[in-house]
C-alpha cells in the first residue's frame, strides 16, 4: 500500500479561502425541522410510512418494517453513548481507584496496537487512526438542536485540550438488506450498523477512559466521518459522495472516538484513492440508479456546491442532498440504491423481501 503524510485536505484540494467548518444546522435532517424554504420542510421518514405499510407493495410490509424499526433500538435508546465525560458508575466493572489513576507508561506503538485490536474485538470491520489537523477542518463547527418551534440552540464544538487524534471505526452493513433497496429491509441493514456504531464507539471510548485518557465517542456528530476516514487510510471519496473502502465499497458506516491518547496516525492510501478517482470518472452506475438525479454525471469532480446542505471548498463530486432527502421522504427509507449498484459494494443484484426472509 502506498502511503504518504499528504493529508485529505491536500488530496482533495481544500480551498482555504472558500472552505469553512460545517455547521450542524445545515444538514437536511435539521433543515427539515426549521427551514421553511427547505423543499421537504416538516417531512421525514415517518411522513409516508403508514401509507407504504398499507400499500401491499413488496418490501414495505409490516414484517419488513418490524425488522427495520428493531434494528435501530440500541442507537435510539442509548443516551450514555453521547456523553463526553460520563460519571463513573458501579456498573462500569472497574474500581474507582483504578479508573482514576493516571495512564501507565505504555509506548505509542503499543497503545496504537491495543486500540486497533480492541476495535476489532468489539466489532469493527476496519480501524484506522487520523491526526486532527491544526485548523480542525473536519471538526463540525457547532452542534444544533431544536428547543422550540423553529428555534435552534447552537453550541460551538471545542475539543478538550490535548485531543489530537481520532480513532476511525468502520462497520460493514449486511449485504442482503442492502440488496433490498429502496425498501424497508435496506434500512434494517443501516439501522443495525448504526446500533453497532453506537455500541462500538462508546465501548472503545470506555476502554480508553479506563486507561486514564480522554475519549469522546461519536457517530455522525462532532466530526466529518468521511475525510477523517480517508486521513486514517481507510478509503476514498466516491462519485456517490460516500466513503468507498477496499473490502466493502460504500457498504459501510463510520464512527469514531476522539482522544488525547498518544497514537501513531495512519496516512491516506494514495494508490486506492487514485484507483477510485479514475474508476468513478467513467462509472456512472450510482448516478443512473438515483431516482432523484442527485448524483453528478460530470466527468470530473469540482468544488461547486449543489445545494445549501453542501459545504463547498473541496474538490469532489457533490451530491444534491436536498433531492436525495426527498426520495427518503417518498419511500420512508434512506433508499440505498447508490450503495447497492456500486461495483465495490459486491451486491450486484437486487433481492426481494421474500428472498431475504427465505435465506
C-alpha positions in Angstrom: 0.0 0.0 0.0 1.4 3.4 -1.0 1.2 5.8 1.9 2.2 9.4 2.5 1.8 12.1 5.0 -0.1 14.1 2.4 -3.5 14.8 4.0 -7.1 14.5 2.8 -7.2 18.3 2.6 -4.3 18.4 0.2 -5.5 15.4 -1.9 -9.0 16.9 -2.4 -7.7 20.4 -2.9 -9.3 22.2 0.1 -9.6 25.9 -0.7 -8.9 27.7 2.5 -10.5 30.9 1.0 -13.8 29.2 0.5 -14.0 26.3 2.9 -15.3 26.7 6.5 -16.2 24.2 9.2 -19.6 22.7 8.7 -22.4 24.0 11.0 -24.7 21.1 12.0 -27.9 23.1 11.4 -27.2 22.9 7.6 -27.8 19.2 7.3 -31.0 18.1 5.8 -32.4 16.5 8.9 -32.1 19.7 10.8 -33.3 21.9 8.0 -36.5 19.8 7.7 -37.3 20.9 11.2 -36.8 24.7 11.0 -36.1 25.9 7.4 -39.4 26.9 5.8 -37.6 27.2 2.5 -36.4 23.6 2.5 -38.4 21.6 -0.1 -39.3 19.0 2.5 -40.0 21.2 5.5 -41.5 19.2 8.4 -41.3 15.9 6.4 -39.3 12.9 7.5 -39.2 9.1 7.1 -42.5 8.8 9.1 -44.4 11.0 6.7 -45.4 8.3 4.2 -44.6 5.2 6.3 -48.2 4.1 7.1 -49.2 4.6 3.5 -46.4 2.2 2.4 -47.3 -0.4 5.0 -50.9 -0.4 3.8 -50.0 -0.3 0.1 -49.3 -4.1 -0.2 -46.1 -3.2 -2.0 -43.4 -5.9 -1.8 -40.6 -4.8 0.5 -42.8 -2.4 2.5 -44.8 -4.8 4.7 -45.3 -4.6 8.4 -43.0 -7.6 8.7 -40.2 -5.7 6.9 -40.9 -2.6 8.9 -40.7 -4.6 12.2 -37.1 -5.5 11.4 -36.3 -2.0 10.2 -37.5 -0.4 13.4 -35.9 -3.1 15.7 -32.5 -2.7 14.1 -32.3 0.9 15.4 -33.1 0.0 19.0 -29.6 0.4 20.5 -28.9 3.6 18.6 -32.2 5.1 19.6 -32.1 4.1 23.3 -28.5 4.5 24.4 -28.1 8.2 25.5 -25.0 7.2 27.5 -23.2 6.9 24.2 -23.3 10.7 23.6 -21.7 11.7 26.8 -18.2 13.2 26.6 -17.4 12.8 30.3 -19.8 10.2 31.9 -19.8 9.9 35.6 -18.2 6.7 37.0 -20.7 4.1 38.0 -20.7 0.8 39.9 -21.9 -0.7 36.7 -18.6 0.1 35.0 -16.9 -3.1 36.4 -13.7 -1.2 37.2 -12.7 0.0 40.8 -12.8 3.8 41.1 -9.2 3.8 42.4 -8.0 2.1 39.3 -10.1 4.2 36.9 -8.8 7.4 38.4 -5.2 6.6 38.2 -3.0 8.4 35.6 -2.1 6.5 32.5 0.5 3.7 32.8 3.8 4.1 30.9 2.9 2.4 27.6 4.6 3.2 24.3 2.8 5.0 21.5 3.3 1.9 19.3 1.8 -0.4 21.8 -1.2 1.9 22.5 -1.9 2.0 18.8 -1.7 -1.8 18.6 -4.0 -2.2 21.6 -6.6 0.3 20.4 -6.8 -1.3 17.0 -7.1 -4.8 18.5 -9.8 -3.7 20.9 -11.7 -2.1 18.0 -11.7 -5.3 16.0 -12.6 -7.4 19.1 -15.6 -5.1 19.9 -16.9 -5.4 16.4 -15.2 -3.0 13.9 -14.6 -4.3 10.4 -11.6 -1.9 10.0 -9.8 0.5 12.3 -7.6 3.5 11.4 -6.0 6.5 13.2 -6.3 10.0 12.0 -4.4 13.0 13.3 -6.7 16.0 13.8 -5.3 18.9 11.7 -4.3 22.1 13.3 -7.2 24.0 11.8 -9.7 21.3 12.8 -11.2 21.4 9.3 -13.0 18.2 9.8 -14.5 19.1 13.2 -18.1 20.3 12.9 -18.3 24.0 13.7 -21.2 23.7 16.1 -23.9 21.3 17.3 -27.6 22.2 16.9 -30.8 21.1 18.4 -34.4 22.2 18.3 -35.6 23.8 21.5 -38.9 25.2 20.3 -40.9 25.9 17.2 -38.4 27.0 14.6 -35.8 27.8 17.3 -32.4 26.2 17.3 -29.8 26.1 20.1 -26.3 26.1 18.8 -23.1 25.3 20.8 -19.6 25.7 19.4 -17.8 22.4 19.3 -14.5 22.7 21.1 -12.4 19.6 21.6 -10.7 19.3 25.0 -7.1 20.5 25.2 -4.7 17.8 24.2 -7.2 15.8 22.0 -5.1 15.3 18.8 -6.3 12.0 17.3 -9.5 10.3 16.0 -9.9 6.6 16.0 -12.0 5.7 13.0 -14.1 2.6 13.1 -15.6 1.0 10.0 -18.7 -1.2 10.3 -19.8 -3.4 7.3 -23.5 -3.2 6.5 -25.3 -6.6 5.9 -25.3 -7.1 2.1 -28.7 -8.9 2.0 -30.6 -5.9 3.3 -28.7 -3.5 1.0 -29.8 -5.7 -1.9 -33.4 -4.9 -1.0 -33.0 -1.2 -1.6 -35.0 1.0 -1.6 -37.4 -1.0 0.7 -37.7 -1.3 4.4 -35.1 -4.1 4.7 -32.4 -1.9 3.3 -32.9 0.4 6.3 -32.7 -2.6 8.6 -29.1 -3.1 7.4 -28.4 0.6 8.0 -30.1 0.6 11.4 -28.2 -2.4 12.6 -25.0 -0.8 11.6 -26.0 2.4 13.5 -26.8 0.4 16.6 -23.4 -1.3 16.2 -21.8 2.1 15.7 -23.3 3.4 18.9 -22.3 0.3 20.9 -18.8 0.2 19.4 -17.9 3.9 19.8 -18.9 4.1 23.4 -17.2 0.8 24.2 -13.9 1.9 22.7 -14.3 5.2 24.4 -14.8 3.5 27.8 -11.7 1.3 27.1 -9.6 4.4 26.6 -11.0 6.1 29.6 -10.3 3.0 31.7 -6.6 3.5 30.7 -6.6 7.1 32.0 -7.2 9.1 28.8 -9.9 11.4 27.5 -12.2 9.7 24.9 -15.2 11.3 23.1 -17.4 8.8 21.2 -19.0 10.0 18.0 -21.3 8.6 15.3 -22.4 11.3 12.8 -21.7 14.1 15.3 -18.7 16.2 16.3 -16.6 15.4 13.2 -17.0 14.7 9.5 -16.5 11.0 9.2 -15.5 10.7 5.5 -12.4 13.0 5.4 -11.3 11.6 8.8 -11.6 8.1 7.5 -9.6 9.0 4.4 -6.9 10.5 6.6 -6.9 7.3 8.5 -6.1 5.3 5.3 -9.5 3.6 5.2 -10.8 4.6 1.8 -11.6 7.2 -0.8 -14.5 9.5 -1.7 -16.7 8.2 -4.5 -19.0 9.8 -7.0 -21.9 9.0 -4.8 -20.5 11.2 -2.0 -19.7 8.3 0.2 -16.6 6.6 1.6 -15.5 3.7 -0.6 -13.5 1.1 1.2 -11.4 -1.7 -0.3 -13.3 -4.6 1.1 -16.9 -3.3 1.2 -17.0 -0.3 -1.1 -19.6 2.2 0.3 -21.5 -0.6 2.1 -20.2 0.7 5.5 -21.0 3.1 8.3 -18.4 5.1 10.2 -18.0 6.0 13.8 -15.0 7.5 15.7 -13.6 8.3 19.0 -11.6 11.5 19.7 -8.8 11.1 22.2 -5.7 12.5 23.8 -4.1 9.1 23.9 -0.7 9.2 22.2 -1.1 7.2 19.0 0.6 6.7 15.7 -1.5 8.1 12.9 -2.2 6.4 9.6 -1.9 8.0 6.2 -4.2 8.2 3.2 -3.9 5.3 0.7 -2.9 7.2 -2.4 -2.9 4.2 -4.6 -6.5 3.3 -3.7 -7.7 7.0 -3.9 -6.2 7.2 -7.4 -7.9 4.0 -8.4 -11.3 5.2 -7.1 -11.0 8.6 -8.7 -10.2 7.1 -12.1 -12.9 4.5 -11.8 -15.6 6.9 -10.8 -14.8 9.2 -13.7 -16.2 6.6 -16.1 -18.6 4.6 -13.9 -21.9 6.3 -13.5 -23.9 3.5 -12.1 -24.8 5.3 -8.9 -25.9 8.4 -10.8 -28.0 6.3 -13.2 -29.6 4.4 -10.2 -30.5 7.6 -8.4 -34.2 8.4 -8.9 -33.7 11.9 -7.5 -30.9 12.6 -10.0 -29.0 13.9 -7.0 -25.7 12.4 -8.1 -23.5 14.2 -10.6 -23.0 12.9 -14.2 -20.0 15.2 -14.7 -16.8 13.5 -15.9 -14.7 15.3 -13.3 -15.2 16.5 -9.7 -15.3 20.2 -8.8 -15.6 22.4 -5.8 -19.1 23.8 -6.5 -21.9 23.1 -4.0 -25.1 21.7 -5.4 -27.4 22.8 -2.6 -27.4 24.6 0.7 -26.6 21.5 2.7 -23.3 21.1 0.9 -20.1 22.5 2.3 -18.2 24.0 -0.6 -14.4 24.4 -0.9 -13.3 20.8 -1.5 -12.8 19.2 -4.9 -15.2 16.2 -5.2 -18.5 15.1 -6.8 -21.1 17.0 -4.8 -24.5 15.3 -4.2 -27.7 17.3 -4.2 -28.8 16.2 -0.7 -32.0 18.2 -0.9 -33.1 16.0 -3.8 -31.8 12.9 -2.1 -33.7 13.7 1.1 -36.9 13.9 -1.0 -36.5 10.3 -2.1 -36.0 9.3 1.6 -39.3 11.0 2.4 -41.1 9.4 -0.6 -40.1 5.8 0.4 -39.8 6.2 4.2 -36.3 4.7 3.8 -32.8 6.1 3.1 -33.1 4.4 -0.3 -29.6 3.0 -0.7 -29.7 2.4 -4.5 -26.4 4.2 -5.0 -24.8 1.8 -2.5 -26.4 -1.3 -3.9 -25.3 -0.7 -7.5 -21.7 0.3 -6.7 -19.4 -2.5 -8.0 -17.2 -2.1 -4.9 -20.2 -3.0 -2.7 -20.3 -6.5 -4.1 -24.1 -6.5 -4.1 -24.6 -6.8 -7.9 -28.3 -7.8 -8.0 -31.4 -6.8 -6.2 -33.1 -9.1 -3.7 -36.8 -9.3 -3.0 -38.2 -9.3 0.6 -39.4 -12.9 0.0 -35.9 -13.9 -0.9 -34.5 -12.1 2.2 -36.8 -13.9 4.6 -36.1 -17.2 2.8 -32.4 -17.0 3.5 
